[in-house]
Structures are given as C-alpha cells and as structure tokens.
Amino acid sequence: MKPKNILKYLMVAFLAVYALGACTNSTEAEQIFDQTPSERLNAQKKELNDALLASEFGWKAVYFTDDTQLGGFTHLFKFSAGGKVVMASDFDDDVLKHESEYDVVLGSTVSLVFTTFNKIHLLSDSNNYPTSALRGKGYMGDFQFLYYGQENGDLVFKSNRLVREVRFVKATQQDWTDLAKNLVTEQNLVGGIDKPLFKLLEINDGKSIKKYEFEYNPLSRYSSSSSLDAGSSEVVSMGVGYTPTGLVVSPALKVAGQSLTNFAYDEASESFTATGTGGISASIKYSNAPLTLTNDYKILLPGSPHAWFGYYVGDYTEDAPTNSELFVQELAGINASLPAGVTITSVQLYLNHSLGNFIYYTFAGRAAIFHYVNVTEDAVGKKVILTHKSWNGNTTVGTPAFLKDFDKHLVNAAGVYVKKENFRLFYTEPVYTFTSASSSFRMTTWKLN
C-alpha cells in the first residue's frame, strides 16, 4: 500500500476513535451540565439556606481576618427562617446574644450576607482599628462570605475582602454556654496587675529548647516573639484566638515538621502549652524578670552625666502601650486621694543633678514635691536601687499619704529595671521605661537630658 493511502486509513481510524470518545464525553457533559448556570446557583442557594437552618445549635467560626497581623475572633450564629440570626462573639466583653438579619444572595457565586448590624460588623468598621498600621482599615473583616460548599459537615466560605477561607463548624449548646470563658482565657494570657509583665515562648523540638521573648498586643490579638539567642534576629509571629480552655493560633506554629495550633491552659503553672509527638511542644509562660537584661540602667548611677526623665499626664507618654495596668491604677489612686481641683501632672526623675537625685512630682493646684533618693547598683540583676533620703529635703517627715502606694514601686530594696525602648512617642526624644522588680508597675518616660 502506498504511504499516501496508509496515512489516509490512519486518519480515518483516528477520527472514528475520536468521534466515539467525543460521543461518550458529550453524554457525560450533558449529565454534568444538565442545569443552566442560574439553576445551579439557585440549587446552591437552597443548599446553603437549608444547611444554615439545619444545625440544632447553630454554627461557630473562629474568624482570623488576616493572620499576618491579627488574631482570631469567635462568633456563634443561630439562623432561623425569615432571615433572622442570633449572634454572640468574644470580640469584646459583651458576649450576650444579639439578633439581626441575614440573607443568602446570588451574584457570581452564592454568598451569605449579614445585612443588618451585629457583632461581626465590628471587624469591618474602618474607624475601629487596633494598631496604627491598620488605621482606616479596621480589623480587615467581612460581613459577606462566599459559599464554597461543605466538607466533613463544615460550611466552607471565603471572605470577600481578603479571600481567606472561613469555616463554620456545627456549634453545641456548650459553645454558647462557655463563650464567656474565652474572656477568662484572655485575662490569663494578658495578665492583670498581680501578674508579671514579662512572658516567654519556649519551643522544644524534641532535641533542644529555644526561648523567645513573647510580645503580645491584646487589641490586635497578635504576637511577635523575638529569639533570645545572641545575634539571632528570628521572630515567631502568630495570630491568637481564645477558647474556653486555652488558645488557638494561626498560622500554625511549625516545630520539627509538626504543626501546633492548640495551646491548653494549666492553672497551676499559669502557662499555655501545645503538645506534639516525640517530645515536641511549645509553651507560653510568665517571667518575673525581663528576659533580656541590659546595661541601660547605668546612666542613672553616681558619676554619670546628669539624666532627666519625664512622664506627663495628657501627653504622648500617657498613651504609651508600655505603661502597665498597675501603673495606671496607682496614678489614678493619687488623684483620688487629692483634694478637689488638685491633680497630678507629671512624674519626673532627675539623676546626678546639681540638687542631687530625686523623683519630682508636679501637680495642678498645689506645689511640686521632691523625693530625694540614694542610688545604688545591682550589677548582678542589672538594675538600679533607689532608697529613701528625704521629702523636700526634710529627713524627719514621712511619705505623703497620697503618694505612698505609687512611690513604693520605684523606691524599694527590690530595685527598678531600666530599658531604652526602640520606639518613639511622637517626638525624637528617646523613650525609657522604669519597671519595678517587685510588682507589675511599669512607667514610660522621655529622656529629656
């Protein structure tokens, strides 16, 4: 047979096989696409509507809007016929149920939209932002969620704003009952006036332990922990969500190939621990002393140049995030003890001044007060110890009653840690913090000289 004819027969045979396959595929396509796009969307809309109503106790979502800078917020939803939804959230202290409206709408896909105000809208309010970097962006949240189907009983959505997966899992009655416990977990992590200020993230990879200084912003629910290894610039960052028994983090903490997401709280040790296999774990725990001790305190020691530090009420130092809860409370206590019309306006420290070393308290409505002190070094603890010398130069008078509770955090045998911070408070002056070694008292100041 001539090559030309051979080629002709091969082409005929190929076309016959292709036609047979095409017929088969066409039949399958007809089965798959036996609905119009509009019919498919309506079917999906019904599927979502039915699913929202089917769960006896509604649905739960831990919504991490953007886990590169924000943590997770638990929301509970109970949908009912007629477009009503009852919602509760741990976004703030209000964990009560609130009713609003929702709708399942058609667009390029099926969406769940919360059409009237409720707790989830707090995450999308651009005027409600937790950090300066998010000014005008809020918490980057959504109140419209694109439906992507169901998986293992979960409803799978993607947020409309940042296109992140959000899962609704079936809620239980216990979820609604225990939501308020998330706030207890928050307090256990953030701490209060009776808890140490410093926290440690400790990671065990089954062979060795690495330590990080755990820094946490409760407003954004985001942590950035810096390695304590000399010369290391490693930072471990993760968003944090609260549960009744601990924490859930995103992204997952990767340790030796394992993903740790759930940290259980241990009341006895006041720590949170995530446990893997083979000795792998990660823990968040308190520390009574700063995890990194510096020599910043030395500028206060005798023989050093004159140094002047100031905290000012109504100025940028008042808004510093490094002011502790106990400091704020003790400052308010001074005003509460003063006569009407008299308020404290500043707390200043003068070291190696021509008049000596003293804490200078100024007021609106009365004369300033000088507390003269002696200054000694604790070289091992890397802190300075301030001891009483006199009030206003008079060694025979006692501590003014309205300053007693505040002043004791600075002037005592345990001493004070001094740290030059790596941020500014509007002006160019360096920022220094003074932290009591005997309590959770921390005051933020400018170094003015």
C-alpha positions in Angstrom: 0.0 0.0 0.0 1.3 3.4 -0.9 2.3 5.7 2.0 -0.3 8.1 0.9 -3.1 5.5 1.4 -1.6 4.3 4.7 -1.8 7.9 6.0 -5.4 8.2 4.8 -6.5 5.0 6.6 -4.8 6.0 9.8 -6.5 9.4 9.8 -9.9 7.7 9.3 -9.3 5.3 12.1 -8.2 8.2 14.4 -11.3 10.2 13.6 -13.5 7.2 14.3 -11.9 6.7 17.7 -12.1 10.4 18.5 -15.8 10.5 17.4 -16.6 7.6 19.8 -14.8 9.3 22.6 -16.5 12.6 21.8 -19.9 11.0 22.0 -19.1 9.5 25.4 -17.7 12.8 26.7 -20.7 14.6 25.3 -23.0 12.3 27.2 -21.1 12.9 30.4 -21.1 16.6 29.8 -24.9 16.6 29.3 -25.2 14.8 32.6 -22.9 17.3 34.4 -24.3 20.4 32.8 -28.0 19.4 32.7 -28.7 22.7 34.6 -28.3 26.2 33.5 -25.9 28.5 35.5 -28.9 30.1 37.0 -30.4 26.8 38.1 -27.1 25.7 39.6 -26.8 28.9 41.6 -30.3 28.6 42.8 -29.7 25.0 43.8 -26.6 26.0 45.7 -28.5 28.8 47.4 -31.1 26.4 48.6 -28.4 24.0 49.8 -26.8 26.8 51.9 -30.1 28.1 53.2 -31.1 24.6 54.3 -27.7 23.9 55.9 -27.7 27.2 57.9 -31.1 26.2 59.4 -30.3 22.5 59.9 -27.8 22.7 62.8 -29.7 22.5 66.1 -27.5 24.9 68.0 -26.3 26.9 65.0 -22.7 27.4 63.8 -19.3 28.5 65.2 -16.5 30.3 63.4 -13.1 31.4 64.7 -12.5 34.1 62.2 -8.9 35.0 61.6 -9.3 38.0 59.3 -5.6 38.4 58.5 -3.2 36.2 60.4 -0.2 38.2 59.3 -1.2 41.0 61.7 -4.4 40.0 63.5 -5.7 37.2 65.7 -9.0 35.2 65.7 -12.4 36.1 67.0 -15.0 33.5 67.9 -18.5 34.1 66.6 -21.6 31.9 67.2 -24.6 32.1 64.8 -28.1 30.6 65.2 -30.1 31.1 61.9 -33.9 31.0 61.7 -36.5 31.1 59.0 -37.4 34.6 57.8 -33.8 35.8 57.6 -33.1 36.2 61.3 -29.9 35.4 63.0 -28.9 35.4 66.7 -25.2 36.1 67.2 -22.7 36.2 70.0 -18.9 37.0 69.9 -15.8 37.3 72.1 -14.7 40.4 70.2 -15.2 42.4 73.4 -16.6 42.0 76.9 -20.2 41.8 75.5 -20.8 38.1 75.0 -24.6 38.4 75.1 -26.8 37.2 72.2 -27.9 39.8 69.7 -30.5 39.4 66.9 -30.1 40.8 63.4 -30.8 39.9 59.8 -29.1 37.9 57.1 -29.6 36.9 53.5 -28.3 34.3 51.1 -27.8 36.2 47.8 -26.8 35.4 44.2 -24.0 37.0 42.3 -21.1 35.4 40.5 -21.5 32.8 43.3 -23.7 32.3 46.4 -23.0 34.5 49.4 -24.0 34.7 53.0 -24.5 38.3 53.9 -25.2 39.7 57.4 -27.4 42.6 56.2 -28.1 44.5 59.5 -25.6 45.4 62.2 -24.3 42.8 64.6 -21.1 41.8 66.3 -19.4 40.6 63.2 -19.6 44.1 61.7 -17.2 45.4 64.3 -14.5 43.6 62.4 -15.2 45.6 59.2 -15.6 49.0 60.7 -12.6 51.1 59.2 -12.8 53.5 62.2 -12.3 50.7 64.7 -8.7 49.8 64.3 -6.3 48.0 66.8 -2.9 49.4 65.6 -1.7 52.4 63.8 -0.8 50.3 60.8 -4.5 49.4 60.5 -5.7 53.0 60.7 -8.6 53.3 58.2 -8.7 49.6 57.7 -10.2 48.4 61.0 -9.8 44.6 61.7 -9.9 43.7 57.9 -13.1 41.8 58.5 -16.1 41.0 56.3 -19.8 40.6 56.7 -20.2 38.9 53.3 -18.9 35.3 52.8 -18.7 33.5 49.5 -20.0 29.9 49.7 -17.7 27.1 48.5 -19.7 24.1 49.6 -19.4 21.6 52.5 -16.6 19.4 53.8 -16.9 16.9 56.6 -20.0 18.7 57.9 -18.4 22.1 57.9 -19.6 25.0 55.8 -16.7 26.4 53.7 -16.7 30.1 52.9 -14.1 32.6 51.6 -14.1 36.1 52.9 -14.9 38.7 50.3 -12.3 41.3 51.3 -9.1 39.2 51.6 -10.3 36.0 50.1 -9.4 33.8 53.1 -11.1 30.5 54.0 -13.6 30.8 56.8 -15.1 27.6 58.2 -18.4 27.3 60.0 -18.5 24.2 62.2 -21.6 22.9 64.0 -22.0 24.6 67.3 -23.1 22.9 70.5 -25.1 24.2 73.4 -21.9 24.1 75.4 -20.3 26.5 72.9 -22.9 29.2 73.7 -22.7 28.5 77.5 -18.9 28.6 77.5 -18.3 31.7 75.3 -17.7 33.9 78.4 -14.9 31.6 79.4 -12.9 33.0 76.4 -12.7 36.2 78.3 -11.2 34.4 81.3 -8.6 32.9 78.9 -7.8 36.3 77.6 -7.1 37.5 81.1 -4.9 34.5 81.8 -2.8 35.4 78.7 -2.7 39.2 79.1 -2.4 39.1 82.8 -3.5 41.6 85.4 -2.0 43.9 88.0 -1.0 40.9 90.1 0.8 39.1 87.2 4.4 39.5 86.0 4.8 41.8 83.0 7.2 39.5 81.1 6.3 36.4 79.1 8.4 33.7 77.5 7.7 31.5 74.5 9.6 28.2 74.9 9.9 25.8 71.9 11.1 22.2 72.3 11.8 20.4 69.1 12.5 17.1 70.9 16.2 17.7 71.0 16.7 21.2 72.3 14.8 24.2 73.7 14.8 27.6 72.1 13.5 30.7 74.0 11.8 33.8 72.7 10.5 37.0 74.4 6.8 36.8 73.9 5.3 40.1 73.0 1.5 40.3 72.7 -1.0 43.0 71.7 -4.4 42.2 73.2 -6.1 44.7 70.9 -5.0 43.0 67.7 -4.6 39.6 69.3 -1.3 39.2 67.6 2.1 38.1 69.0 5.6 38.6 67.8 8.3 36.7 69.8 12.0 37.6 69.3 14.7 34.9 69.8 16.8 35.3 72.9 19.8 33.7 71.3 22.7 36.1 71.0 23.0 37.5 67.5 19.7 36.0 66.3 17.1 38.1 64.5 14.5 35.2 64.4 10.9 36.3 65.1 8.0 33.9 65.6 4.7 35.6 64.8 1.1 34.3 65.1 -2.4 35.4 65.5 -4.2 34.2 68.6 -7.8 33.2 69.3 -9.3 32.3 72.6 -11.1 29.1 73.6 -12.7 28.2 77.0 -9.6 26.0 77.7 -6.8 27.8 76.0 -5.6 29.3 72.8 -5.8 28.5 69.0 -3.2 30.1 66.8 -2.9 30.9 63.1 -0.7 30.3 61.2 0.2 27.1 62.9 3.4 27.0 64.8 5.8 24.7 62.9 8.1 22.7 65.1 10.3 20.0 63.5 7.8 19.3 60.8 4.8 19.3 63.1 2.0 21.9 63.2 0.9 23.1 66.7 -2.3 25.1 66.8 -3.9 24.5 70.2 -2.4 25.6 73.5 -4.0 24.3 76.6 -4.0 26.4 79.8 -2.6 25.0 83.0 -3.8 26.9 86.0 -1.2 25.6 88.4 1.7 26.9 86.3 -0.3 29.7 84.7 1.1 28.6 81.3 -0.2 27.6 77.9 1.2 24.5 76.2 0.8 23.0 72.8 1.9 19.4 72.6 3.0 17.4 69.6 4.6 13.9 69.4 8.2 12.8 70.2 8.8 15.4 72.9 7.8 18.3 70.7 6.0 21.2 72.5 5.6 24.9 72.8 4.8 26.9 76.0 3.9 30.4 76.8 4.7 31.3 80.4 5.3 34.2 82.8 8.7 35.5 83.9 9.3 37.7 86.9 12.3 39.4 85.4 12.9 40.9 81.9 14.1 38.1 79.6 16.8 40.3 78.2 18.7 42.4 80.8 20.5 45.4 79.5 23.0 47.9 80.9 20.6 50.8 80.2 20.3 51.4 84.0 24.0 52.5 84.2 23.2 56.1 83.1 21.4 56.6 86.4 24.5 55.6 88.5 26.5 58.1 90.5 29.3 59.6 88.5 27.3 59.5 85.2 26.2 62.7 83.5 23.0 64.4 84.5 20.0 62.5 83.2 16.4 63.7 83.3 13.3 61.5 82.5 9.7 62.6 82.4 6.2 61.1 82.3 3.5 63.7 81.6 -0.3 63.4 82.1 -2.2 64.4 79.0 0.8 64.0 76.7 2.1 61.2 74.5 3.7 59.3 77.4 0.3 58.8 78.8 -0.8 56.8 75.8 2.3 54.6 75.6 1.4 50.9 75.4 4.3 50.1 77.7 2.5 51.7 80.7 1.3 48.8 82.8 -2.2 48.4 84.2 -0.8 48.7 87.8 0.9 52.0 86.9 -2.3 53.5 85.5 -4.2 52.3 88.6 -1.7 53.8 91.0 -1.6 57.1 89.2 -5.4 57.3 89.3 -5.2 56.5 93.0 -3.1 59.6 93.6 -5.8 61.8 92.0 -8.5 60.0 94.0 -6.7 60.9 97.2 -6.1 64.6 96.4 -8.5 67.5 97.3 -10.9 68.6 94.6 -9.3 70.7 91.9 -5.8 69.2 92.5 -4.4 66.6 90.1 -1.0 65.2 89.4 0.5 66.4 86.1 3.9 64.6 85.9 6.4 62.2 87.4 10.0 63.1 86.7 13.3 61.6 87.7 16.5 63.6 88.0 19.7 61.8 88.4 23.1 63.3 89.1 21.5 66.8 89.2 23.2 69.7 91.0 20.5 69.3 93.7 21.0 65.6 94.0 19.0 62.6 92.9 15.2 62.9 93.2 11.8 62.0 91.9 9.9 65.2 91.1 6.1 65.1 91.4 4.2 68.0 89.9 0.5 69.0 90.3 -2.1 71.3 89.1 -3.4 73.2 92.1 -0.5 72.6 94.5 3.2 72.9 94.9 5.6 70.2 93.5 7.1 67.6 95.8 10.7 66.4 95.8 11.5 62.9 96.9 15.3 62.7 97.3 16.8 59.3 97.0 20.1 57.4 97.1 21.1 55.4 94.0 23.0 52.1 94.1 23.7 49.5 91.6 22.6 45.8 91.5 25.2 44.6 89.0 24.1 41.0 89.0 20.4 41.8 88.5 21.3 44.7 86.1 19.0 47.2 87.8 19.2 50.3 90.0 18.0 50.5 93.6 16.5 53.7 94.8 16.3 54.2 98.6 14.6 57.0 100.6 16.7 60.0 101.6 14.2 62.8 102.3 11.0 64.5 101.3 11.5 68.1 100.1 14.9 68.0 101.9 13.3 67.3 105.3 14.6 63.9 106.7 12.1 64.0 109.6 8.8 63.9 107.6 7.1 60.8 106.3 5.8 59.9 102.9 2.8 61.9 101.9 -0.2 59.6 102.2 -1.5 60.2 98.6 1.9 59.2 97.1 2.6 56.2 99.3 1.1 53.5 97.1 2.7 54.9 93.9 6.1 55.8 95.2 6.8 52.4 96.8 7.1 50.8 93.3 10.1 53.0 92.5 11.7 53.3 95.9 12.3 49.9 97.5 15.0 47.3 98.1 14.0 45.1 95.1 15.0 47.8 92.7 14.0 49.0 89.2 14.7 47.8 85.7 15.5 50.5 83.2 15.2 50.0 79.5 15.8 52.2 76.5 12.9 51.3 74.1 13.2 51.0 70.4 10.2 53.3 69.6 9.4 57.0 69.8 6.4 58.8 71.2 5.8 61.4 68.6 8.9 63.5 69.4 12.5 62.5 68.8 13.5 62.1 72.5 14.5 58.5 73.5 11.8 56.6 75.4 12.8 54.8 78.6 10.7 52.6 80.8 11.1 52.1 84.5 9.8 48.7 85.8 9.6 47.7 89.4 11.3 44.4 90.3 8.7 43.8 93.0 5.5 44.3 91.0 3.9 44.7 87.6 4.4 48.5 87.8 6.0 50.0 84.6 6.1 53.7 83.7 7.1 55.1 80.3 9.1 58.3 80.1 11.0 60.5 77.7 14.7 61.0 78.3 14.9 64.8 78.2 18.6 65.3 79.0 
